[in-house]
Amino acid sequence: MTDNIRRLFQQMDEKTKADALVLLIHELHLQSKASVLKDWIIEGRILDIYQERTVQLFQNQLRKQLVKPW
């Protein structure tokens, strides 16, 4: 599932990535955006209890990104 999370994150533009990280931190009551980016996205060390919700949040953010008018 970590590969799926990385793939979803890579598909996002920069603003959507920033919004997704902030949303993830607030939703899961985490401390640091830098820590989430480094440990979860880059290194793939996501606790199993957070993986499903992270995928859901990232999918929703990508849908919003795709719906935005150009």
N, C-alpha and C positions, 0 to 999 in steps of 0.2 A: 504494500500500500504506500510505502514511502516513495517509490518511484512514481506512482500516480500523483502524489502531492507535489513532487518536484516538477513533473510535467505540467500540471495545472499552473503552478507558480511561474514557470518559464513562459507560458502563453499570455500572461498578463502584461499590460503596459506598466510603466513606472508608477503612475498615479494609482492604478488599481492594486499594484503590489503593496504600496504604502498603506492604502485603505484596508487591504486584506490583513496585513500584519496588525494594524491598530484594532481592527474588529476582532481578530483572533485573541489578542492580549486581553481585551475587555471581556469577551465572551467566556474565556477559560480562566480568567483571573490570574494571568501570568504577570511577571514583573518587567521584563526587558524585551524590547523589540529587537535589539541587537542579538540577544541570546537566542531568541526564537529563530531569527534568520540564520545565525551561525549553526546552532545545534540541530534545529529541526530541518531546515531547508537544505543547507549546504552539506552537513554531515549525516543527515537522515536519522537522527536519534530522537524519534518521536515516541512517546509512551503510547502503548496500545490503547489506553482509555481515551486518548485525544485524537487518534487517527481518523476515525469515522467522521467526527464533527469537523475536523480540519478539512477533509475532502468536501463536505457539504458547504462549508463557508467559502472555500475557494471556488467551487462550482457556481455558487450564487454570485460571487464577485465577477466571475468571467461572463456570466449571463448579463449582468448589468453593464459590463464593458461593451459587449456586443450590441446591446440595445441602444446605447448612446448615439444620438445623431452626429453625423460627421459634419 
